[in-house]
Amino acid sequence: MVNYKIADESLADKGKESLYVAENKMPVVAKMIRDRFTKEKPLKGITIAGCLHVTKETANLARTLKAGGAEVYLCGSNPLSTQDDVTAALVQEGIHTFAWHGNTDDEFYWCIRECLKAKPNILIDDGADMIVTAHKEFPELISSGTILACQEETTTGVKRFKAMDKLGQLKVPLFPVNDARCKNQFDNELGTGQGIISAIYGMHVLFAGKNCVIAGYGHCSSGMALRARGLGANVIVTEIDPIKALQARFAGFQVMPIAKALPDADIILTATGCKHVIAPTKEMFALLKDGVILGNLGHFDIEIPTKELYEHAKEIKPIRSDVEELIFPDGRRIYLLAKGRLANLVLSEGHPSEVMDMSFALQALMSEYIVKNKDSLKPGMIDVPVDIDDLVGILKLQSMGIDIDELTEEQYKYIHGYEEGT
Ligand SMILES: NC(=O)c1ccc[n+]([C@@H]2O[C@H](COP(=O)([O-])OP(=O)(O)OC[C@H]3O[C@@H](n4cnc5c(N)ncnc54)[C@H](O)[C@@H]3O)[C@@H](O)[C@H]2O)c1
């Protein structure tokens, strides 16, 4: 029996089309790994709970885990990123699904709890909410050893777990999948970088000639800065890390504090993982230009002070799907994307399937690794093994028909030795 609570089961046919479209662009996780998992069943007897953006790509990860023999439970990792057609298709695929677009905070945590009630052995999180809830509300899953280990998909989640680990409060083995090269150098940089297109989609606006302020110059934001420049925008970067700020400057971007950048900004996009990148003060709001577009691509809706902006506005008008016009008391208009939540996932379909192929290939292989190595894993942060990261790279290249060079024995000895010099 499939357990579920979703928005509308009648959307299943549309959802199946979406899954098919993604599957064809995800040869590593939805073909190579799935075919092997189908034969070998490495996840037989294992229950996996995922708290992930429920998109067509996530659906293909869930199908691969199921093909490997796992019982799979899914809930959304953001109230606005769930695709309701996809959840309907997932239920027909036998995936236990608790997710619908636009759920409230209470409903969000209810969905997480429904997944945890299934006594999962592996948790795959995106933002840490499910694993933190397991620590707070389901400690017996940890003390009894039911949870073998956990996997985290995004930077914000990894930061939260590092903080827990430092305080000695992380009680499970935790693999920061986000930090693998095949994840953050492609998903964060290329996927979120291209997420800038979502901002255009939401406002139908021309980037060329606009002053575009990008907060941060990390994995996601440097990708965004590059794409915005490619579209003809004058890009201004804000940072708090001196080295990142220098990298941005030497890449040819203007760098300045946010308060200095705001008055001329036509578009402001954040992806820092930090709170109140625009401070929630009337002084900061006074700096915003009439007509400015505000969007966030960081994990939580805390980078732009959404709540205070709503309070400051004398009128809030929805002007198209997931875009609101906030009219300030002095008549200035602010265009807020996706209520300050992940604009690329809410306004569009999230990352292209091609990059999620790599992120989710890592997640699938890490679940297999956890099962194989369950007896030796200790609580705390554990890096994704380099050979698994490399394997995903090799499989992706193979799927694209690309060969690369291999080290000869002589070359191997040279780069791993010290004898040869001048
Ligand atoms: N939208 C998506 O689909 C998506 C995908 C991946 C990651 N994310 C999220 O995006 C956020 C950033 O992830 P990342 O991998 O780029 O992290 P990162 O650590 O590589 O980069 C963050 C950058 O922001 C800078 N920063 C921090 N506080 C700042 C502030 N107040 N002002 C200006 N700059 C500041 C940091 O110095 C750093 O350079 C996280 O919340 C992550 O979870 C979103």
The ligand as an SDF file (V2000), in Angstrom:
LIG
                    3D

 44 48  0  0  0  0  0  0  0  0999 V2000
   18.5960   27.8250   -5.6370 N   0  0  0  0  0  0  0  0  0  0  0  0
   19.1010   26.6160   -5.6740 C   0  0  0  0  0  0  0  0  0  0  0  0
   18.6310   25.7700   -6.4090 O   0  0  0  0  0  0  0  0  0  0  0  0
   20.2960   26.2930   -4.8230 C   0  0  0  0  0  0  0  0  0  0  0  0
   21.1990   25.3050   -5.2170 C   0  0  0  0  0  0  0  0  0  0  0  0
   22.3250   25.0770   -4.4240 C   0  0  0  0  0  0  0  0  0  0  0  0
   22.5010   25.7980   -3.2540 C   0  0  0  0  0  0  0  0  0  0  0  0
   21.5640   26.7140   -2.8840 N   0  0  0  0  0  0  0  0  0  0  0  0
   21.7040   27.5410   -1.6680 C   0  0  0  0  0  0  0  0  0  0  0  0
   22.3450   28.7660   -2.0280 O   0  0  0  0  0  0  0  0  0  0  0  0
   23.0490   29.3040   -0.9100 C   0  0  0  0  0  0  0  0  0  0  0  0
   24.5130   29.5370   -1.2830 C   0  0  0  0  0  0  0  0  0  0  0  0
   25.1300   28.2920   -1.5740 O   0  0  0  0  0  0  0  0  0  0  0  0
   26.6440   28.2300   -2.1530 P   0  0  0  0  0  0  0  0  0  0  0  0
   26.9180   26.7900   -2.4270 O   0  0  0  0  0  0  0  0  0  0  0  0
   26.8250   29.2340   -3.2130 O   0  0  0  0  0  0  0  0  0  0  0  0
   27.4390   28.6890   -0.8320 O   0  0  0  0  0  0  0  0  0  0  0  0
   28.9280   29.2890   -0.7710 P   0  0  0  0  0  0  0  0  0  0  0  0
   29.3470   29.1610    0.6440 O   0  0  0  0  0  0  0  0  0  0  0  0
   29.7670   28.6890   -1.8490 O   0  0  0  0  0  0  0  0  0  0  0  0
   28.7210   30.8420   -1.1340 O   0  0  0  0  0  0  0  0  0  0  0  0
   28.0810   31.7740   -0.3130 C   0  0  0  0  0  0  0  0  0  0  0  0
   28.8360   33.0980   -0.4780 C   0  0  0  0  0  0  0  0  0  0  0  0
   28.0660   34.1440    0.1120 O   0  0  0  0  0  0  0  0  0  0  0  0
   28.9600   34.9930    0.8350 C   0  0  0  0  0  0  0  0  0  0  0  0
   28.1930   35.6830    1.8630 N   0  0  0  0  0  0  0  0  0  0  0  0
   27.7830   35.2140    3.0750 C   0  0  0  0  0  0  0  0  0  0  0  0
   27.1010   36.1690    3.7230 N   0  0  0  0  0  0  0  0  0  0  0  0
   27.0440   37.2410    2.9050 C   0  0  0  0  0  0  0  0  0  0  0  0
   26.4620   38.5380    3.0110 C   0  0  0  0  0  0  0  0  0  0  0  0
   25.7870   38.9060    4.1130 N   0  0  0  0  0  0  0  0  0  0  0  0
   26.6160   39.4100    1.9800 N   0  0  0  0  0  0  0  0  0  0  0  0
   27.3020   39.0550    0.8660 C   0  0  0  0  0  0  0  0  0  0  0  0
   27.8810   37.8360    0.7050 N   0  0  0  0  0  0  0  0  0  0  0  0
   27.7550   36.9430    1.7150 C   0  0  0  0  0  0  0  0  0  0  0  0
   30.0180   34.0340    1.3940 C   0  0  0  0  0  0  0  0  0  0  0  0
   31.2010   34.7140    1.7300 O   0  0  0  0  0  0  0  0  0  0  0  0
   30.2060   33.0630    0.2200 C   0  0  0  0  0  0  0  0  0  0  0  0
   31.2060   33.5000   -0.6720 O   0  0  0  0  0  0  0  0  0  0  0  0
   22.8410   28.2940    0.2100 C   0  0  0  0  0  0  0  0  0  0  0  0
   21.7320   28.6800    0.9710 O   0  0  0  0  0  0  0  0  0  0  0  0
   22.5490   27.0050   -0.5390 C   0  0  0  0  0  0  0  0  0  0  0  0
   21.9040   26.0680    0.2660 O   0  0  0  0  0  0  0  0  0  0  0  0
   20.4850   27.0010   -3.6510 C   0  0  0  0  0  0  0  0  0  0  0  0
  1  2  1  0
  2  3  2  0
  2  4  1  0
  4  5  1  0
  4 44  2  0
  5  6  2  0
  6  7  1  0
  7  8  2  0
  8  9  1  0
  8 44  1  0
  9 10  1  0
  9 42  1  0
 10 11  1  0
 11 12  1  0
 11 40  1  0
 12 13  1  0
 13 14  1  0
 14 15  2  0
 14 16  1  0
 14 17  1  0
 17 18  1  0
 18 19  2  0
 18 20  1  0
 18 21  1  0
 21 22  1  0
 22 23  1  0
 23 24  1  0
 23 38  1  0
 24 25  1  0
 25 26  1  0
 25 36  1  0
 26 27  1  0
 26 35  1  0
 27 28  2  0
 28 29  1  0
 29 30  1  0
 29 35  2  0
 30 31  1  0
 30 32  2  0
 32 33  1  0
 33 34  2  0
 34 35  1  0
 36 37  1  0
 36 38  1  0
 38 39  1  0
 40 41  1  0
 40 42  1  0
 42 43  1  0
M  CHG  2   8   1  16  -1
M  END
$$$$
